[in-house]
Amino acid sequence: MSPTWVLMVILVYESKFDCSFDSCSGVAGIVLPEKEEKVIAIKKGDAIALPFGVVTWWYSKDDTELVVLFLGDTKTAHKPGSFTDMYLTGSNGIFTGFSTKFVSRAWNTAKGIVKLDVAFQMPEPKQGDRDGMVLNCEEAPLDVDIKGVGQVGLGADLVRLNGSVMCSHGFSCDSALQVTYIVRGSGRVQVVGVDGKRGLETHIKAGCLFIVPRFFVVSKIGDPDGMEWFSIITTPNPMFTHMAGRTSTWKALSPQVLQAAFNVSPDVEKQFSSKRTAEEIFFPPPN
């Protein structure tokens, strides 16, 4: 949204995450069902979990643009694949369909996004309203409980890779779909399907977004400057299985099974099992 524009009042019909990852700032108003309005200052790196039925408005304050990425599951949407957002005001607002007998006041807005007079005063954000509502991806520690995830029926994770570090091959063992947005840095990603064929191999950088389908395995390697990503997972309590590292599936299998599966000698199996005994899923670059 351009400076001093406001995205008008919207009723959200799918659970979603709203993420601000551009160099921008603004204000959001959020009304949870049967709760009072929260007015939140938005800055780069903020992520907000919005449950079903929440009412929101967004305002690009001062002379900055506000760029917001919406991530969510639309399989139950009015039109699958598109968010079902009901505008409460504007020419496409829900009240335009009612007769004047049912609406006592006209709604004089041209679009869902409206330019405000420079002298118009929107509600000021309150620092206390951010508490429990907003996670800033650039400031959060690596081990963090992302607030509101359970309420929206989705899972989320925030991962930072140091320079040239690899994230192990992993997949969702509860058949969840992953949507991953690269927040900072760059690197490489490979995604392989259940048939053993590579579905994606590409270089990714800040601003890129990709999807890991159900039952697919994904692995990433950061460039020398590292890489950071934010993922939405289509289950509230995701479980992942990794194929390398101390906690991998291979480490749990008996030596005889590994020897038979790879058709190798006990010596080769011992050498294989002795690798990656310290690292869990993140591997430093080779010497």
C-alpha positions in Angstrom: 0.0 0.0 0.0 1.2 3.5 -0.8 1.8 6.1 1.9 -1.4 7.4 3.7 -3.6 4.7 2.2 -5.7 2.4 4.2 -7.0 -1.1 3.4 -10.5 -1.0 4.8 -12.2 -3.1 7.4 -12.1 -6.8 6.4 -13.7 -9.9 7.9 -11.3 -12.9 7.5 -12.8 -16.2 6.6 -9.6 -18.3 6.7 -6.9 -18.7 9.3 -3.7 -17.1 8.0 -0.4 -15.5 8.9 0.3 -11.9 7.8 4.0 -11.2 7.5 5.8 -7.9 6.8 9.2 -8.6 5.3 9.9 -5.5 3.3 11.6 -2.3 4.5 8.3 -0.7 5.5 6.2 0.3 8.5 2.5 0.9 9.2 -0.4 0.2 11.6 -2.8 -2.7 11.8 -6.1 -2.8 13.6 -7.2 -6.3 14.7 -10.5 -7.3 16.4 -10.6 -10.9 17.6 -14.1 -12.4 17.9 -15.9 -10.8 20.9 -12.7 -8.9 21.9 -11.8 -5.2 21.8 -9.7 -3.7 19.0 -5.9 -4.0 19.1 -3.9 -1.3 17.3 -0.5 -2.6 16.4 2.6 -0.8 15.0 3.9 -2.9 12.1 7.6 -3.1 11.1 9.8 -5.2 8.9 10.0 -8.8 10.1 6.6 -8.9 11.9 4.4 -12.0 11.7 0.9 -12.1 13.0 -1.4 -15.2 13.3 -5.0 -14.3 12.4 -7.7 -16.9 13.4 -10.9 -17.5 11.5 -13.4 -14.6 11.9 -11.0 -11.9 12.8 -11.7 -8.3 11.6 -8.7 -6.3 10.4 -7.6 -3.0 8.9 -4.2 -1.9 7.6 -2.7 1.6 7.3 0.5 2.7 5.6 1.5 5.5 7.9 3.6 8.6 7.0 5.8 8.4 3.9 6.5 4.7 3.8 4.9 1.9 1.8 3.5 -1.1 3.6 4.0 -4.5 2.0 2.3 -7.5 3.7 2.6 -11.2 2.7 -0.5 -13.3 3.5 0.1 -17.0 4.0 -2.7 -19.5 4.8 -4.7 -22.6 3.9 -7.5 -21.9 1.4 -8.9 -25.4 0.8 -12.1 -24.5 2.6 -12.4 -21.0 1.0 -15.4 -19.8 -1.0 -13.1 -20.2 -4.1 -10.4 -22.7 -3.2 -7.0 -21.2 -3.9 -8.0 -17.6 -3.0 -8.6 -16.0 0.4 -12.2 -15.3 1.2 -12.0 -11.8 2.7 -15.3 -10.0 3.3 -15.1 -6.2 3.0 -17.3 -4.5 5.5 -17.1 -1.1 3.7 -16.4 0.2 0.2 -18.1 -0.3 -3.2 -17.7 -4.1 -2.9 -18.6 -4.1 0.8 -21.2 -6.5 2.2 -23.6 -3.7 3.0 -24.0 -2.6 -0.6 -26.1 -5.7 -1.1 -28.6 -4.7 1.5 -31.5 -2.3 0.9 -31.6 1.1 2.5 -34.3 -0.3 4.7 -31.7 -2.4 6.4 -28.8 0.0 6.2 -29.5 3.4 7.8 -26.2 5.0 6.8 -24.5 5.2 3.4 -21.0 3.9 3.0 -19.2 6.4 0.9 -15.9 4.7 -0.1 -14.8 4.0 -3.6 -12.7 0.9 -3.1 -11.4 -1.5 -0.5 -8.2 0.6 -0.4 -8.9 4.3 0.3 -6.6 7.4 0.2 -7.0 9.5 3.3 -6.6 13.2 3.7 -3.2 14.0 5.1 -4.9 15.6 8.2 -6.9 12.5 9.0 -5.9 10.9 12.2 -6.0 7.1 12.4 -5.8 5.4 15.8 -2.4 5.3 17.3 -0.8 1.9 18.0 -0.3 0.7 21.6 2.8 -1.1 22.6 0.8 -3.4 24.9 -1.3 -4.6 21.9 1.8 -6.2 20.3 2.3 -8.5 23.3 1.1 -12.0 22.5 0.1 -11.0 19.0 3.3 -10.3 17.0 6.5 -12.2 16.4 9.3 -10.3 14.8 11.3 -12.7 12.7 14.4 -10.5 12.8 14.5 -10.2 16.6 13.2 -13.6 17.8 15.5 -16.2 19.3 15.8 -19.5 17.4 13.9 -21.5 20.0 10.6 -19.6 20.2 7.0 -20.4 20.7 5.2 -18.6 17.9 2.1 -17.1 19.5 -1.4 -17.8 18.1 -0.3 -20.8 16.0 -2.7 -23.3 17.6 -5.6 -20.8 17.3 -5.3 -20.6 13.5 -4.9 -24.3 13.0 -1.5 -23.9 11.4 2.1 -24.5 12.4 5.1 -22.2 11.8 8.8 -22.2 12.2 11.6 -19.7 11.9 15.1 -21.0 10.9 18.4 -19.2 10.6 21.4 -20.9 8.8 24.9 -19.6 9.3 27.2 -19.3 6.3 27.3 -22.4 4.1 25.5 -24.5 6.7 23.2 -27.3 5.5 19.8 -28.2 6.9 19.2 -32.0 6.7 16.8 -33.7 4.3 13.5 -33.8 6.1 9.8 -34.3 5.5 6.5 -33.9 7.4 5.6 -37.3 8.8 2.0 -36.1 9.3 1.5 -35.3 5.6 1.5 -31.5 6.1 2.2 -29.0 3.3 4.9 -26.4 3.8 5.0 -22.8 2.4 8.4 -21.3 2.9 9.4 -17.6 2.5 13.0 -16.6 2.5 13.4 -13.7 4.9 17.1 -12.9 4.5 20.2 -14.2 2.8 20.3 -16.8 0.1 21.1 -20.4 -0.7 20.1 -23.5 -2.5 17.1 -25.8 -2.1 16.3 -29.3 -3.4 12.8 -30.9 -3.1 12.3 -34.6 -4.0 9.0 -36.5 -4.4 8.0 -40.0 -3.2 9.0 -41.3 -6.6 12.6 -40.3 -6.0 12.5 -37.6 -8.7 13.7 -34.1 -8.0 10.7 -31.7 -8.1 12.7 -28.5 -7.4 16.3 -27.4 -7.6 17.0 -23.7 -7.5 18.9 -20.9 -5.9 16.8 -18.9 -3.5 17.2 -15.4 -2.0 15.3 -13.0 0.2 11.8 -12.5 -1.2 11.5 -16.0 -2.7 8.6 -18.2 -1.8 8.3 -21.9 -2.5 6.0 -24.8 -1.6 7.0 -28.3 -0.3 4.0 -30.6 -1.2 2.8 -33.3 1.1 5.2 -36.3 1.3 8.1 -34.5 -0.4 11.5 -34.3 1.2 13.4 -30.9 1.3 17.0 -29.9 2.1 18.6 -26.5 2.0 22.2 -25.1 2.0 22.9 -21.5 2.9 25.3 -19.3 0.9 28.4 -17.9 2.7 26.3 -15.1 4.1 23.7 -17.5 5.6 20.0 -17.7 5.1 16.8 -17.3 7.1 13.3 -18.5 6.3 9.8 -18.5 7.8 7.5 -21.4 7.1 3.8 -22.0 7.4 2.8 -25.7 7.9 -0.7 -26.9 7.4 -1.1 -28.6 10.8 -1.0 -27.0 14.2 1.6 -29.4 15.7 3.8 -30.5 12.9 6.2 -33.4 13.2 9.2 -33.8 11.0 11.5 -36.8 10.2 15.1 -36.1 9.1 17.2 -38.4 7.1 20.6 -37.3 8.3 22.1 -36.3 11.7 22.1 -37.7 15.2 18.3 -38.0 15.4 17.8 -39.3 11.9 15.8 -42.5 11.0 19.0 -44.2 9.9 20.5 -43.9 13.4 17.5 -45.8 14.8 17.7 -48.8 12.5 19.7 -51.9 13.5 23.1 -52.5 11.8 21.7 -55.7 10.1 18.9 -53.8 8.5 21.3 -51.1 7.1 23.7 -53.8 5.8 20.8 -55.5 4.0 19.2 -52.3 2.7 22.4 -50.9 1.2 23.9 -54.3 0.4 27.2 -53.4 2.2 29.6 -55.1 4.5 29.5 -54.6 8.3 32.7 -52.4 8.0 31.0 -50.1 5.6 27.8 -49.9 7.8 29.9 -49.0 10.8 31.6 -46.2 8.9 28.2 -44.9 7.7 26.7 -45.1 11.2 29.7 -43.3 12.8 29.0 -40.1 10.8 27.0 -37.2 12.1 26.8 -38.4 15.7 27.0 -35.0 17.2 24.9 -32.8 14.9 21.2 -33.1 14.9 19.9 -31.5 11.6 22.3 -28.6 10.9 25.7 -29.4 9.3 28.7 -27.1 9.0 30.5 -26.7 5.7 33.2 -29.3 4.9 36.8 -28.4 5.7 
